[in-house]
Amino acid sequence: MEEVVKILSIEQLTHDVKRYRFEKPKGYHFEPGQATEVSINQEKWKEERRPFTFTSLNEWPFLEFTIKSYRDHDGVTHALDNLRAGDELIIRDVWGAIAYKGEGCFIAGGAGITPFLAIFRQLHKSKKIDGNRLYFSNKTESDIILRDELTTMLGDNARFILTRSSAPGIEKGYIDKEFLQKNVSDFSKPFYVCGPDKMVESISNDLRPLGASPEAIVFEQ
């Protein structure tokens, strides 16, 4: 299945992240955390498929992606960064990515927050978000995606960590074994991990010796 959809609006969220809202084909359905393969409906880019996670909810009349642009090379996200409302994307069937398996601990690095956004929005709308915790690591304060919305939804259960700079009220450091031992009291609950490959691998390796079940660690395959 392929659908050509028109971009309705593009909004700058951070210095290198934009929110893309676009037409929703009739009957198109996905679960929070799911993704699809996307390409730009232009001759040069039609066959360049990239996976992106939906950050909208099913009930919304449009679809949404929240995408970080890598402007240091001539790739798909750089091309996306140059699009305008009215330009077109090609979307395809949805596929599984990160599925919610119950109250737990979400660990995100940078743009790795995107699979969690629809999950949090759905839980918040359903008044079922209480008890979930988020540890969100970024290089600098200006890199934090949708900080205000995450804080509104999760309250004190949203924790922000910076690796390269300091900012008032934000912890500096890394999400490593020592951090997890200090901050997580129950390792029997699900862990949802998404971010750069090395971060996901490192955290997954740290969680197992601390008592987390391999079946309870959810990450993008």
C-alpha positions in Angstrom: 0.0 0.0 0.0 1.2 3.5 -0.9 -0.6 6.7 -0.3 0.4 10.2 -1.5 -0.5 12.7 1.1 -0.2 16.5 1.1 1.6 18.3 3.9 -0.8 20.6 5.8 1.6 22.4 8.1 5.2 22.4 9.3 6.2 23.9 12.7 9.7 24.4 14.1 10.0 22.8 17.6 13.7 23.1 18.3 16.7 24.3 16.3 16.8 21.1 14.3 13.4 19.4 14.9 10.1 20.1 13.1 6.5 18.9 13.4 5.0 17.8 10.1 1.2 17.5 9.9 -0.3 16.0 6.7 -3.4 14.4 5.2 -4.8 11.2 6.7 -6.0 8.7 4.2 -9.5 7.3 4.8 -9.4 4.2 7.0 -5.7 4.7 7.9 -5.1 3.3 11.4 -2.1 2.8 13.6 -1.3 2.0 17.3 0.7 4.5 19.4 4.4 3.7 18.9 4.0 2.4 15.4 5.7 3.7 12.3 5.6 3.6 8.5 8.1 4.0 5.7 8.1 7.5 4.2 9.5 9.0 1.1 9.2 12.5 -0.4 7.0 12.6 -3.5 9.7 14.2 -5.7 11.6 12.4 -8.5 15.0 12.4 -6.7 13.5 11.1 -3.4 10.6 8.8 -4.3 12.6 5.6 -3.7 14.5 6.8 -0.7 12.4 5.2 2.1 12.9 6.0 5.8 11.0 4.8 8.9 9.2 7.5 11.0 7.0 7.0 14.0 3.6 8.7 14.1 3.3 11.2 16.9 -0.4 11.9 16.4 -3.4 10.1 17.8 -5.7 8.0 15.7 -8.7 10.2 16.5 -7.0 13.3 15.1 -8.1 14.3 11.5 -4.5 14.4 10.3 -1.3 12.5 10.7 1.9 13.8 12.3 5.6 13.2 12.4 8.2 14.9 14.6 11.5 14.7 12.8 15.0 15.8 13.5 16.9 17.1 10.5 20.5 16.2 9.9 21.7 19.2 7.9 25.4 18.1 7.6 24.7 15.8 4.6 22.3 15.7 1.7 20.0 13.0 3.0 16.2 12.5 3.4 15.9 14.5 6.7 17.7 17.4 5.1 15.4 17.3 2.1 12.4 17.1 4.5 13.8 20.2 6.3 13.4 22.1 3.0 9.7 21.2 2.3 6.8 23.5 2.7 3.0 23.1 3.2 1.5 21.8 0.0 4.5 19.5 -0.8 3.7 15.7 -0.8 4.9 12.6 1.1 4.4 9.0 0.3 3.4 6.8 3.3 2.9 3.0 3.4 1.6 0.3 5.7 2.2 0.7 9.4 4.5 -1.7 11.3 5.2 -2.5 14.9 8.0 -0.5 16.6 7.5 0.2 20.3 4.2 -1.1 21.8 3.0 -0.2 25.3 3.0 -3.2 27.6 2.0 -1.5 30.8 3.2 1.0 33.4 7.0 1.3 33.4 10.1 3.4 32.8 10.7 5.2 29.5 14.3 6.1 28.6 14.9 8.3 25.6 17.9 9.9 23.9 17.3 12.9 21.6 15.0 12.1 18.8 14.4 8.7 20.4 11.5 10.4 22.3 9.4 10.3 19.2 8.0 6.8 19.5 6.9 7.7 23.1 5.0 10.8 22.2 1.9 9.2 20.8 2.0 6.6 23.7 2.1 9.4 26.3 -0.5 11.5 24.5 -2.9 8.5 24.5 -2.2 7.6 28.1 -2.7 11.2 29.2 -6.0 11.5 27.3 -7.2 8.2 28.9 -6.0 9.4 32.3 -3.7 6.3 32.6 -0.3 8.0 32.5 0.2 8.0 36.3 3.0 5.7 37.4 5.0 6.0 34.2 8.4 7.7 34.4 10.5 9.3 31.7 14.3 9.8 31.7 15.1 12.0 28.7 18.7 12.6 27.8 19.9 15.4 25.4 23.2 17.1 24.7 22.0 20.6 25.6 18.8 22.3 26.9 18.0 23.6 23.4 17.8 20.0 22.1 14.9 19.0 24.4 11.9 18.2 22.2 8.5 19.2 23.6 9.7 19.7 27.1 6.7 21.7 28.2 4.2 19.1 26.9 6.1 16.2 28.5 6.2 18.1 31.8 2.4 18.8 31.6 1.6 15.2 30.9 4.1 13.5 33.3 4.7 16.2 36.0 7.6 15.3 38.2 7.9 11.9 36.5 9.5 13.6 33.6 13.2 13.9 34.2 15.6 15.7 31.9 19.3 14.9 31.7 22.0 16.9 29.8 25.3 15.3 28.6 27.2 18.3 27.2 26.1 21.4 29.1 24.5 22.7 32.3 21.2 24.4 32.8 19.3 25.5 35.9 17.1 22.7 37.3 18.4 20.0 34.9 20.7 17.2 35.9 24.0 16.8 34.0 25.3 13.3 33.4 24.6 10.1 31.6 21.9 7.4 32.0 24.2 4.6 32.9 24.2 1.7 35.4 24.9 4.0 38.3 22.1 6.4 37.3 19.6 3.5 37.0 20.6 2.0 40.4 20.1 5.4 42.0 16.8 6.4 40.3 14.9 3.2 39.6 13.3 1.3 42.6 11.5 -1.4 40.7 13.2 -3.3 37.9 10.4 -5.8 37.4 8.3 -3.3 35.4 8.7 -2.8 31.6 11.5 -0.6 30.3 11.0 1.3 27.0 14.3 2.4 25.5 14.8 4.4 22.3 17.7 6.6 21.1 21.1 6.2 19.3 22.0 2.5 18.8 25.0 2.7 21.2 22.8 4.2 23.9 20.1 1.6 23.5 22.7 -1.3 23.6 24.4 0.1 26.6 21.3 0.7 28.6 19.9 -2.7 27.7 23.1 -4.3 28.9 23.0 -2.3 32.1 19.4 -3.2 32.9 19.7 -7.0 32.8 22.2 -7.3 35.7 20.0 -5.0 37.7 17.1 -7.4 37.5 15.2 -6.3 34.4 13.8 -9.2 32.4 15.0 -9.3 28.8 11.3 -9.8 27.8 10.4 -6.6 29.6 12.9 -4.4 27.8 11.1 -2.9 24.8 13.1 -1.2 22.1 12.9 -0.6 18.3 14.1 -3.6 16.3 
